[in-house]
Amino acid sequence: MAQSVASDQATANLISIAHMLEDESAVTAPGTADMVAASGRAAELQSLATQHRLLASMLREEAGALAHRNAIRKQSVQQTQRFNSGVQGLMTSR
């Protein structure tokens, strides 16, 4: 849930920056196009950084889920090994 809120906020921020750049480009003086382009590139980098943060968060969440499933699987293996040892003990004691 927090990821979707952060993603929505980042998208809204990026849209407002895009509108600001569009407004700036309409009234810029000749020769200042490089500054507007630099602002656009900075916004692009900010957007990419936000995407990477969201992806990292998603990867951490998935890693936690995998660790939990792995712990359950290990418990199951241990129980099966104890059961097999018990069965072998019963078969050798006869």
C-alpha positions, -999 to +999 in steps of 0.1 A: +000+000+000+028+024+009+045+017-024+014+026-044+010+059-024+047+067-030+043+058-067+013+081-070+031+109-053+061+105-076+039+105-106+020+136-095+053+153-088+067+144-123+035+156-140+038+190-122+074+193-132+065+185-168+038+212-168+063+236-153+088+228-180+062+231-207+051+266-193+088+276-191+095+266-227+067+288-240+082+319-225+119+313-225+143+337-241+164+327-271+195+308-260+180+294-228+168+261-243+198+244-228+187+253-193+152+240-200+166+208-214+189+204-184+158+209-161+141+182-181+170+158-178+171+165-140+134+156-138+141+124-158+169+114-134+147+122-104+120+100-119+144+071-125+157+074-089+122+071-076+115+041-098+147+024-085+136+031-049+102+016-056+118-014-073+142-019-044+113-018-020+094-044-040+125-066-040+129-063-003+093-073+002+097-103-021+129-113-003+110-114+030+082-135+015+108-159+000+126-161+033+093-170+051+084-197+026+120-211+028+117-213+066+084-232+063+100-255+038+130-262+061+107-270+090+088-295+068+121-311+058+132-314+094+098-330+103+102-355+075+137-363+085+125-369+121+097-391+109+120-411+087+144-416+116+116-428+137+104-453+111+139-466+106+143-469+143+111-490+145+122-512+116+157-519+130+144-527+165+123-556+153 
